[in-house]
Amino acid sequence: MLLDVADLEVRYGRTHAVRGVSLSVAPGEVVTVLGANGAGKSSLLKALAGAVRPAAGRIWLAGQDITALAAPDRVRQGLVLVPEGRQILVSLSVRENLLMGAYCRRDAEVGRDIDAIYDRFPNLAARRDMPASVLSGGEQQMLAISRALLARPKLMMLDEPSLGLSPLLVSRLFGLIGELNREGLAILLVEQNTRMALRAASRGYVMELGRVVLDGPAEKLANNDALAAAYLGGH
Protein backbone atom coordinates (compact mmCIF):
# COMPACT_ATOMS: atom_id res chain seq x y z
CA MET A 1 0.00 0.00 0.00
CA LEU A 2 1.05 3.59 -0.58
CA LEU A 3 -0.74 4.87 2.53
CA ASP A 4 -1.58 2.78 5.58
CA VAL A 5 -3.32 4.27 8.60
CA ALA A 6 -3.90 2.22 11.75
CA ASP A 7 -6.11 3.10 14.73
CA LEU A 8 -5.70 6.87 14.33
CA GLU A 9 -7.05 9.08 17.13
CA VAL A 10 -7.36 12.87 17.09
CA ARG A 11 -8.45 14.91 20.10
CA TYR A 12 -8.98 18.63 20.60
CA GLY A 13 -9.11 18.94 24.36
CA ARG A 14 -12.19 16.99 25.40
CA THR A 15 -13.42 16.66 21.82
CA HIS A 16 -12.69 13.25 20.31
CA ALA A 17 -12.65 14.11 16.59
CA VAL A 18 -11.20 10.90 15.12
CA ARG A 19 -11.74 7.56 16.85
CA GLY A 20 -9.60 4.59 15.87
CA VAL A 21 -9.68 5.13 12.11
CA SER A 22 -7.82 2.67 9.89
CA LEU A 23 -7.67 3.04 6.12
CA SER A 24 -5.42 2.47 3.14
CA VAL A 25 -4.71 3.84 -0.33
CA ALA A 26 -2.91 1.82 -2.99
CA PRO A 27 -0.55 3.40 -5.54
CA GLY A 28 -2.58 5.07 -8.29
CA GLU A 29 -5.88 4.62 -6.45
CA VAL A 30 -8.66 7.14 -5.75
CA VAL A 31 -10.23 6.60 -2.33
CA THR A 32 -13.00 8.78 -0.92
CA VAL A 33 -13.96 9.52 2.67
CA LEU A 34 -17.62 10.43 3.12
CA GLY A 35 -19.69 11.63 6.04
CA ALA A 36 -21.76 14.47 7.43
CA ASN A 37 -20.30 17.71 8.76
CA GLY A 38 -18.54 17.02 12.04
CA ALA A 39 -17.82 13.38 11.20
CA GLY A 40 -14.07 13.94 11.55
CA LYS A 41 -13.08 13.87 7.88
CA SER A 42 -11.10 17.11 7.83
CA SER A 43 -9.45 16.28 11.16
CA LEU A 44 -8.35 12.98 9.65
CA LEU A 45 -6.71 14.69 6.67
CA LYS A 46 -5.03 17.28 8.90
CA ALA A 47 -3.56 14.50 11.02
CA LEU A 48 -2.30 12.69 7.93
CA ALA A 49 -0.73 15.91 6.64
CA GLY A 50 0.94 16.65 9.98
CA ALA A 51 -1.11 19.78 10.67
CA VAL A 52 -2.42 18.26 13.91
CA ARG A 53 -0.73 15.65 16.08
CA PRO A 54 -2.65 12.40 16.54
CA ALA A 55 -3.29 11.23 20.09
CA ALA A 56 -2.70 7.62 19.01
CA GLY A 57 -2.26 5.44 15.95
CA ARG A 58 0.33 5.03 13.20
CA ILE A 59 0.71 6.36 9.65
CA TRP A 60 2.87 4.73 6.96
CA LEU A 61 3.66 6.18 3.54
CA ALA A 62 5.28 3.84 1.03
CA GLY A 63 6.24 1.55 3.91
CA GLN A 64 7.87 4.29 6.00
CA ASP A 65 6.44 5.24 9.39
CA ILE A 66 5.75 8.98 9.09
CA THR A 67 3.70 9.35 12.29
CA ALA A 68 6.33 11.54 13.95
CA LEU A 69 7.38 13.48 10.84
CA ALA A 70 6.76 17.23 10.67
CA ALA A 71 4.42 18.48 7.95
CA PRO A 72 7.21 19.73 5.60
CA ASP A 73 8.94 16.36 5.81
CA ARG A 74 5.70 14.61 4.85
CA VAL A 75 5.50 16.86 1.79
CA ARG A 76 9.07 15.87 0.92
CA GLN A 77 8.03 12.22 1.21
CA GLY A 78 5.21 12.84 -1.29
CA LEU A 79 2.10 13.47 0.83
CA VAL A 80 0.33 16.78 0.16
CA LEU A 81 -2.98 18.30 1.27
CA VAL A 82 -5.19 20.69 -0.68
CA PRO A 83 -7.11 22.15 2.26
CA GLU A 84 -10.77 23.04 2.48
CA GLY A 85 -11.35 26.62 1.40
CA ARG A 86 -8.29 26.52 -0.89
CA GLN A 87 -6.21 28.80 1.39
CA ILE A 88 -4.32 30.47 -1.39
CA LEU A 89 -2.51 33.73 -0.64
CA VAL A 90 -4.63 36.29 -2.46
CA SER A 91 -2.12 39.14 -2.03
CA LEU A 92 0.56 37.16 -3.90
CA SER A 93 0.63 36.61 -7.64
CA VAL A 94 -0.48 33.38 -9.25
CA ARG A 95 3.15 32.46 -9.94
CA GLU A 96 4.19 33.24 -6.35
CA ASN A 97 1.42 30.98 -5.07
CA LEU A 98 2.67 28.20 -7.32
CA LEU A 99 6.22 28.64 -6.05
CA MET A 100 4.90 28.16 -2.50
CA GLY A 101 4.08 24.60 -3.51
CA ALA A 102 7.70 23.97 -4.45
CA TYR A 103 9.17 25.25 -1.18
CA CYS A 104 10.53 21.80 -0.30
CA ARG A 105 12.25 21.38 -3.65
CA ARG A 106 15.79 22.37 -4.62
CA ASP A 107 15.93 20.87 -8.11
CA ALA A 108 16.29 22.71 -11.40
CA GLU A 109 13.00 21.47 -12.84
CA VAL A 110 10.61 23.71 -10.88
CA GLY A 111 10.38 26.18 -13.77
CA ARG A 112 9.57 23.39 -16.21
CA ASP A 113 6.87 22.07 -13.89
CA ILE A 114 5.33 25.55 -13.63
CA ASP A 115 5.29 25.77 -17.43
CA ALA A 116 3.48 22.41 -17.49
CA ILE A 117 0.90 23.85 -15.07
CA TYR A 118 0.40 26.82 -17.40
CA ASP A 119 -0.08 24.43 -20.33
CA ARG A 120 -2.73 22.54 -18.36
CA PHE A 121 -4.47 25.68 -17.06
CA PRO A 122 -4.33 28.51 -19.65
CA ASN A 123 -6.37 30.80 -17.36
CA LEU A 124 -3.62 30.62 -14.75
CA ALA A 125 -1.00 31.29 -17.41
CA ALA A 126 -2.85 34.40 -18.56
CA ARG A 127 -2.95 35.72 -14.99
CA ARG A 128 0.46 34.51 -13.80
CA ASP A 129 1.63 37.97 -12.71
CA MET A 130 -1.72 39.11 -11.30
CA PRO A 131 -2.70 38.81 -7.64
CA ALA A 132 -4.57 35.58 -6.94
CA SER A 133 -7.49 37.70 -5.70
CA VAL A 134 -8.54 38.31 -9.33
CA LEU A 135 -9.22 34.59 -9.88
CA SER A 136 -12.72 33.12 -9.79
CA GLY A 137 -13.56 30.45 -7.22
CA GLY A 138 -12.97 27.71 -9.75
CA GLU A 139 -9.66 29.20 -10.84
CA GLN A 140 -8.58 29.51 -7.21
CA GLN A 141 -9.30 25.81 -6.73
CA MET A 142 -7.23 24.99 -9.82
CA LEU A 143 -4.43 27.15 -8.37
CA ALA A 144 -4.62 25.31 -5.04
CA ILE A 145 -4.38 21.94 -6.80
CA SER A 146 -1.58 23.21 -9.04
CA ARG A 147 0.33 24.47 -6.01
CA ALA A 148 0.12 20.97 -4.55
CA LEU A 149 1.28 19.42 -7.83
CA LEU A 150 4.46 21.52 -7.66
CA ALA A 151 5.52 19.33 -4.71
CA ARG A 152 5.47 16.30 -7.07
CA PRO A 153 3.27 14.26 -4.73
CA LYS A 154 2.79 10.52 -4.64
CA LEU A 155 -0.54 11.03 -2.86
CA MET A 156 -2.71 14.14 -2.99
CA MET A 157 -5.36 14.67 -0.33
CA LEU A 158 -8.28 16.89 -1.35
CA ASP A 159 -10.53 18.34 1.35
CA GLU A 160 -13.96 19.36 -0.02
CA PRO A 161 -12.60 20.58 -3.37
CA SER A 162 -16.05 21.21 -4.92
CA LEU A 163 -17.32 23.38 -2.05
CA GLY A 164 -18.81 26.62 -3.37
CA LEU A 165 -18.36 25.75 -7.05
CA SER A 166 -21.07 25.81 -9.72
CA PRO A 167 -22.26 22.48 -11.19
CA LEU A 168 -20.26 23.15 -14.37
CA LEU A 169 -17.07 23.80 -12.41
CA VAL A 170 -17.71 20.74 -10.24
CA SER A 171 -17.86 18.64 -13.41
CA ARG A 172 -14.58 20.16 -14.63
CA LEU A 173 -12.98 19.59 -11.24
CA PHE A 174 -13.85 15.90 -11.25
CA GLY A 175 -12.61 15.68 -14.82
CA LEU A 176 -9.27 17.00 -13.57
CA ILE A 177 -9.25 14.50 -10.68
CA GLY A 178 -9.75 11.69 -13.19
CA GLU A 179 -7.03 13.09 -15.45
CA LEU A 180 -4.50 13.33 -12.63
CA ASN A 181 -5.33 9.81 -11.52
CA ARG A 182 -4.87 8.43 -15.03
CA GLU A 183 -1.41 10.02 -14.96
CA GLY A 184 -0.64 7.86 -11.92
CA LEU A 185 -1.41 10.15 -8.98
CA ALA A 186 -3.06 8.52 -5.96
CA ILE A 187 -5.83 10.63 -4.42
CA LEU A 188 -7.55 10.61 -1.03
CA LEU A 189 -10.75 12.61 -1.48
CA VAL A 190 -12.97 14.11 1.21
CA GLU A 191 -16.01 15.40 -0.64
CA GLN A 192 -19.54 16.57 0.18
CA ASN A 193 -20.77 15.68 -3.32
CA THR A 194 -21.19 12.01 -2.49
CA ARG A 195 -22.46 10.94 -5.89
CA MET A 196 -19.53 12.46 -7.78
CA ALA A 197 -17.03 11.20 -5.21
CA LEU A 198 -18.22 7.62 -5.56
CA ARG A 199 -18.04 7.86 -9.35
CA ALA A 200 -14.44 9.06 -9.14
CA ALA A 201 -13.24 6.59 -6.51
CA SER A 202 -12.58 2.87 -6.57
CA ARG A 203 -13.16 2.51 -2.82
CA GLY A 204 -14.68 4.54 -0.03
CA TYR A 205 -15.00 4.94 3.72
CA VAL A 206 -17.97 6.43 5.55
CA MET A 207 -17.34 8.25 8.83
CA GLU A 208 -19.79 9.08 11.60
CA LEU A 209 -18.82 10.82 14.83
CA GLY A 210 -15.12 10.18 14.22
CA ARG A 211 -15.42 6.49 13.37
CA VAL A 212 -15.42 4.54 10.12
CA VAL A 213 -18.82 2.86 10.07
CA LEU A 214 -18.80 1.52 6.52
CA ASP A 215 -16.22 0.85 3.83
CA GLY A 216 -15.93 -1.02 0.57
CA PRO A 217 -15.89 -0.69 -3.21
CA ALA A 218 -17.38 2.59 -4.41
CA GLU A 219 -19.98 0.84 -6.55
CA LYS A 220 -21.17 -1.17 -3.55
CA LEU A 221 -21.38 1.95 -1.38
CA ALA A 222 -23.33 3.78 -4.09
CA ASN A 223 -25.91 0.98 -4.01
CA ASN A 224 -26.13 0.83 -0.20
CA ASP A 225 -29.70 1.75 0.76
CA ALA A 226 -28.80 3.38 4.08
CA LEU A 227 -26.01 5.42 2.51
CA ALA A 228 -28.21 6.39 -0.43
CA ALA A 229 -30.95 7.59 1.90
CA ALA A 230 -28.51 9.61 4.00
CA TYR A 231 -26.32 11.16 1.31
CA LEU A 232 -27.75 10.50 -2.14
CA GLY A 233 -31.39 11.36 -1.64
CA GLY A 234 -32.45 7.74 -2.06
CA HIS A 235 -32.17 5.60 -5.22
C-alpha positions in Angstrom: 0.0 0.0 0.0 1.1 3.6 -0.6 -0.7 4.9 2.5 -1.6 2.8 5.6 -3.3 4.3 8.6 -3.9 2.2 11.8 -6.1 3.1 14.7 -5.7 6.9 14.3 -7.0 9.1 17.1 -7.4 12.9 17.1 -8.4 14.9 20.1 -9.0 18.6 20.6 -9.1 18.9 24.4 -12.2 17.0 25.4 -13.4 16.7 21.8 -12.7 13.3 20.3 -12.7 14.1 16.6 -11.2 10.9 15.1 -11.7 7.6 16.8 -9.6 4.6 15.9 -9.7 5.1 12.1 -7.8 2.7 9.9 -7.7 3.0 6.1 -5.4 2.5 3.1 -4.7 3.8 -0.3 -2.9 1.8 -3.0 -0.5 3.4 -5.5 -2.6 5.1 -8.3 -5.9 4.6 -6.5 -8.7 7.1 -5.8 -10.2 6.6 -2.3 -13.0 8.8 -0.9 -14.0 9.5 2.7 -17.6 10.4 3.1 -19.7 11.6 6.0 -21.8 14.5 7.4 -20.3 17.7 8.8 -18.5 17.0 12.0 -17.8 13.4 11.2 -14.1 13.9 11.5 -13.1 13.9 7.9 -11.1 17.1 7.8 -9.4 16.3 11.2 -8.3 13.0 9.7 -6.7 14.7 6.7 -5.0 17.3 8.9 -3.6 14.5 11.0 -2.3 12.7 7.9 -0.7 15.9 6.6 0.9 16.6 10.0 -1.1 19.8 10.7 -2.4 18.3 13.9 -0.7 15.6 16.1 -2.7 12.4 16.5 -3.3 11.2 20.1 -2.7 7.6 19.0 -2.3 5.4 15.9 0.3 5.0 13.2 0.7 6.4 9.6 2.9 4.7 7.0 3.7 6.2 3.5 5.3 3.8 1.0 6.2 1.6 3.9 7.9 4.3 6.0 6.4 5.2 9.4 5.8 9.0 9.1 3.7 9.4 12.3 6.3 11.5 14.0 7.4 13.5 10.8 6.8 17.2 10.7 4.4 18.5 7.9 7.2 19.7 5.6 8.9 16.4 5.8 5.7 14.6 4.8 5.5 16.9 1.8 9.1 15.9 0.9 8.0 12.2 1.2 5.2 12.8 -1.3 2.1 13.5 0.8 0.3 16.8 0.2 -3.0 18.3 1.3 -5.2 20.7 -0.7 -7.1 22.1 2.3 -10.8 23.0 2.5 -11.4 26.6 1.4 -8.3 26.5 -0.9 -6.2 28.8 1.4 -4.3 30.5 -1.4 -2.5 33.7 -0.6 -4.6 36.3 -2.5 -2.1 39.1 -2.0 0.6 37.2 -3.9 0.6 36.6 -7.6 -0.5 33.4 -9.2 3.2 32.5 -9.9 4.2 33.2 -6.4 1.4 31.0 -5.1 2.7 28.2 -7.3 6.2 28.6 -6.0 4.9 28.2 -2.5 4.1 24.6 -3.5 7.7 24.0 -4.4 9.2 25.3 -1.2 10.5 21.8 -0.3 12.3 21.4 -3.7 15.8 22.4 -4.6 15.9 20.9 -8.1 16.3 22.7 -11.4 13.0 21.5 -12.8 10.6 23.7 -10.9 10.4 26.2 -13.8 9.6 23.4 -16.2 6.9 22.1 -13.9 5.3 25.5 -13.6 5.3 25.8 -17.4 3.5 22.4 -17.5 0.9 23.9 -15.1 0.4 26.8 -17.4 -0.1 24.4 -20.3 -2.7 22.5 -18.4 -4.5 25.7 -17.1 -4.3 28.5 -19.6 -6.4 30.8 -17.4 -3.6 30.6 -14.7 -1.0 31.3 -17.4 -2.9 34.4 -18.6 -2.9 35.7 -15.0 0.5 34.5 -13.8 1.6 38.0 -12.7 -1.7 39.1 -11.3 -2.7 38.8 -7.6 -4.6 35.6 -6.9 -7.5 37.7 -5.7 -8.5 38.3 -9.3 -9.2 34.6 -9.9 -12.7 33.1 -9.8 -13.6 30.5 -7.2 -13.0 27.7 -9.8 -9.7 29.2 -10.8 -8.6 29.5 -7.2 -9.3 25.8 -6.7 -7.2 25.0 -9.8 -4.4 27.1 -8.4 -4.6 25.3 -5.0 -4.4 21.9 -6.8 -1.6 23.2 -9.0 0.3 24.5 -6.0 0.1 21.0 -4.5 1.3 19.4 -7.8 4.5 21.5 -7.7 5.5 19.3 -4.7 5.5 16.3 -7.1 3.3 14.3 -4.7 2.8 10.5 -4.6 -0.5 11.0 -2.9 -2.7 14.1 -3.0 -5.4 14.7 -0.3 -8.3 16.9 -1.4 -10.5 18.3 1.3 -14.0 19.4 0.0 -12.6 20.6 -3.4 -16.0 21.2 -4.9 -17.3 23.4 -2.1 -18.8 26.6 -3.4 -18.4 25.7 -7.1 -21.1 25.8 -9.7 -22.3 22.5 -11.2 -20.3 23.1 -14.4 -17.1 23.8 -12.4 -17.7 20.7 -10.2 -17.9 18.6 -13.4 -14.6 20.2 -14.6 -13.0 19.6 -11.2 -13.8 15.9 -11.2 -12.6 15.7 -14.8 -9.3 17.0 -13.6 -9.2 14.5 -10.7 -9.7 11.7 -13.2 -7.0 13.1 -15.5 -4.5 13.3 -12.6 -5.3 9.8 -11.5 -4.9 8.4 -15.0 -1.4 10.0 -15.0 -0.6 7.9 -11.9 -1.4 10.1 -9.0 -3.1 8.5 -6.0 -5.8 10.6 -4.4 -7.6 10.6 -1.0 -10.7 12.6 -1.5 -13.0 14.1 1.2 -16.0 15.4 -0.6 -19.5 16.6 0.2 -20.8 15.7 -3.3 -21.2 12.0 -2.5 -22.5 10.9 -5.9 -19.5 12.5 -7.8 -17.0 11.2 -5.2 -18.2 7.6 -5.6 -18.0 7.9 -9.3 -14.4 9.1 -9.1 -13.2 6.6 -6.5 -12.6 2.9 -6.6 -13.2 2.5 -2.8 -14.7 4.5 0.0 -15.0 4.9 3.7 -18.0 6.4 5.6 -17.3 8.2 8.8 -19.8 9.1 11.6 -18.8 10.8 14.8 -15.1 10.2 14.2 -15.4 6.5 13.4 -15.4 4.5 10.1 -18.8 2.9 10.1 -18.8 1.5 6.5 -16.2 0.8 3.8 -15.9 -1.0 0.6 -15.9 -0.7 -3.2 -17.4 2.6 -4.4 -20.0 0.8 -6.5 -21.2 -1.2 -3.5 -21.4 1.9 -1.4 -23.3 3.8 -4.1 -25.9 1.0 -4.0 -26.1 0.8 -0.2 -29.7 1.7 0.8 -28.8 3.4 4.1 -26.0 5.4 2.5 -28.2 6.4 -0.4 -31.0 7.6 1.9 -28.5 9.6 4.0 -26.3 11.2 1.3 -27.8 10.5 -2.1 -31.4 11.4 -1.6 -32.4 7.7 -2.1 -32.2 5.6 -5.2 
